[in-house]
Amino acid sequence: PDTLRHEVAAATSRLGIPPERLTVHDFDVRTFPEHRQEILELLIALWNEWQPDVVFQPSLHDIHQDHQTVAAEGLRAFKRTTILGYEIPWNNLDFSYQAYFSLEKAHIERKASALAEYASQQHRRYANPEYIWNLARTHGINVNREYAEVFQVYRLIA
């Protein structure tokens, strides 16, 4: 029952995020729309505690119901800061490539390593490390870089 909780802890550790900076809440998968208000209140509490400079969240065009809920409530909770929507290609039927961030080889290695920590998801085709590398290469080619990652810009505060 705690598989994803353990996997996200291992993955974020690979990214260099200290355990005390990780918060995991116990909502059942595919039920987030039923908990919109509670999710909004949790996100507002995070805003008040952390006051982040940038928030990365799912795109509003993500078709997964849980991702849609987090995206919509994230816009409400973090409306006073920069908000970037990330791409999940297999869930996004529409995605605007508005912001490109150049990446180094070490960034992709770390990302692939973190995603490998999700053992319960390795049967999915998108969990293949080559997919991660090829997506970063494709985005990089679009902006004359070796590797890049793309985001939708919902709010940019400079």
C-alpha positions as CSV (number, residue, x, y, z in Angstrom):
1,P,0.0,0.0,0.0
2,D,2.9,2.4,0.5
3,T,4.7,1.5,-2.8
4,L,4.4,5.0,-4.3
5,R,5.4,6.7,-1.1
6,H,8.6,4.7,-0.9
7,E,9.3,5.2,-4.6
8,V,8.9,9.0,-4.5
9,A,11.2,9.2,-1.5
10,A,13.8,7.2,-3.4
11,A,13.4,9.2,-6.6
12,T,13.5,12.6,-4.9
13,S,16.6,11.5,-3.0
14,R,18.3,10.7,-6.4
15,L,17.4,14.3,-7.4
16,G,19.1,15.7,-4.3
17,I,16.0,16.8,-2.6
18,P,16.4,16.3,1.2
19,P,13.7,14.2,2.9
20,E,12.6,17.1,5.0
21,R,11.6,19.0,1.9
22,L,9.3,16.2,0.6
23,T,5.7,16.1,1.5
24,V,3.5,13.2,0.6
25,H,-0.2,13.1,1.2
26,D,-2.5,10.1,1.3
27,F,-5.1,10.6,-1.5
28,D,-6.1,7.5,-3.4
29,V,-5.1,7.5,-7.0
30,R,-7.8,8.7,-9.4
31,T,-9.9,10.3,-6.6
32,F,-8.3,13.8,-6.5
33,P,-11.3,15.5,-8.1
34,E,-13.4,14.4,-5.0
35,H,-10.8,16.1,-2.7
36,R,-10.4,19.5,-4.6
37,Q,-10.9,21.7,-1.6
38,E,-8.7,19.7,0.7
39,I,-5.9,19.7,-2.0
40,L,-6.3,23.4,-2.4
41,E,-5.9,24.0,1.3
42,L,-2.8,21.8,1.4
43,L,-1.3,23.7,-1.5
44,I,-2.1,27.1,0.2
45,A,-0.4,25.8,3.4
46,L,2.7,24.9,1.3
47,W,2.6,28.4,-0.2
48,N,2.5,30.0,3.2
49,E,5.3,27.8,4.6
50,W,7.7,27.8,1.7
51,Q,6.8,30.9,-0.4
52,P,8.6,29.4,-3.5
53,D,10.0,31.4,-6.3
54,V,8.9,28.9,-8.9
55,V,6.3,26.1,-8.9
56,F,6.4,23.2,-11.4
57,Q,3.1,21.5,-11.8
58,P,1.2,19.4,-14.4
59,S,-0.1,21.1,-17.5
60,L,-3.8,22.1,-17.5
61,H,-4.1,20.1,-20.6
62,D,-3.1,16.8,-18.9
63,I,-5.9,14.3,-19.3
64,H,-5.3,12.4,-16.1
65,Q,-8.0,13.5,-13.6
66,D,-5.6,13.7,-10.6
67,H,-3.1,15.8,-12.6
68,Q,-5.9,18.1,-13.8
69,T,-7.0,18.7,-10.2
70,V,-3.4,19.5,-9.0
71,A,-2.9,21.8,-12.0
72,A,-6.1,23.7,-11.4
73,E,-5.7,24.0,-7.7
74,G,-2.0,24.8,-8.1
75,L,-2.9,27.8,-10.2
76,R,-5.1,29.1,-7.4
77,A,-2.8,28.3,-4.5
78,F,0.4,29.7,-6.1
79,K,-0.9,32.6,-8.1
80,R,1.6,35.0,-6.6
81,T,4.6,33.3,-8.0
82,T,6.0,31.9,-11.2
83,I,4.2,28.8,-12.3
84,L,5.4,26.4,-15.1
85,G,3.4,23.5,-16.3
86,Y,5.4,20.4,-17.2
87,E,4.8,18.1,-20.1
88,I,3.8,14.5,-19.7
89,P,3.6,13.6,-23.5
90,W,1.4,10.5,-23.1
91,N,-1.2,12.5,-21.1
92,N,-1.1,15.8,-23.0
93,L,-3.2,16.1,-26.1
94,D,-2.4,19.8,-26.3
95,F,0.8,21.4,-25.0
96,S,2.4,24.7,-25.9
97,Y,6.2,24.7,-26.0
98,Q,6.7,28.1,-24.4
99,A,9.8,27.8,-22.2
100,Y,12.8,25.7,-23.0
101,F,15.5,25.0,-20.4
102,S,18.8,23.7,-21.7
103,L,20.0,20.6,-19.9
104,E,23.4,18.9,-19.5
105,K,24.0,15.2,-19.9
106,A,24.3,14.9,-16.1
107,H,20.7,16.3,-15.7
108,I,19.3,13.6,-18.0
109,E,21.3,10.9,-16.2
110,R,19.9,12.1,-12.9
111,K,16.4,12.2,-14.2
112,A,16.6,8.7,-15.7
113,S,18.0,7.5,-12.4
114,A,15.2,9.0,-10.4
115,L,12.5,7.7,-12.7
116,A,14.1,4.2,-12.4
117,E,13.2,4.3,-8.7
118,Y,9.5,3.8,-9.6
119,A,9.7,0.0,-9.8
120,S,5.9,-0.3,-9.9
121,Q,5.9,1.7,-13.2
122,Q,8.7,0.1,-15.1
123,H,6.2,-2.0,-17.1
124,R,5.0,1.2,-18.8
125,R,6.6,2.1,-22.2
126,Y,7.4,5.6,-21.1
127,A,9.5,4.4,-18.2
128,N,12.2,3.3,-20.7
129,P,15.3,5.4,-20.1
130,E,15.8,5.8,-23.9
131,Y,12.4,7.6,-24.1
132,I,13.7,10.1,-21.5
133,W,16.9,10.6,-23.4
134,N,15.2,10.9,-26.8
135,L,12.6,13.4,-25.6
136,A,15.4,15.6,-24.1
137,R,17.3,15.3,-27.4
138,T,14.2,16.2,-29.4
139,H,13.5,19.3,-27.3
140,G,17.1,20.3,-27.5
141,I,17.2,20.1,-31.2
142,N,14.2,22.5,-31.3
143,V,16.4,25.2,-29.7
144,N,19.8,24.2,-31.0
145,R,21.0,22.6,-27.8
146,E,22.0,19.1,-27.0
147,Y,19.2,18.5,-24.5
148,A,16.3,20.6,-23.2
149,E,13.1,20.3,-21.2
150,V,9.9,22.3,-22.1
151,F,7.2,24.0,-20.0
152,Q,4.1,25.9,-20.4
153,V,4.2,29.3,-18.8
154,Y,1.2,30.1,-16.6
155,R,2.8,33.0,-14.8
156,L,6.2,34.5,-15.0
157,I,7.4,36.9,-12.3
158,A,10.9,38.2,-13.0
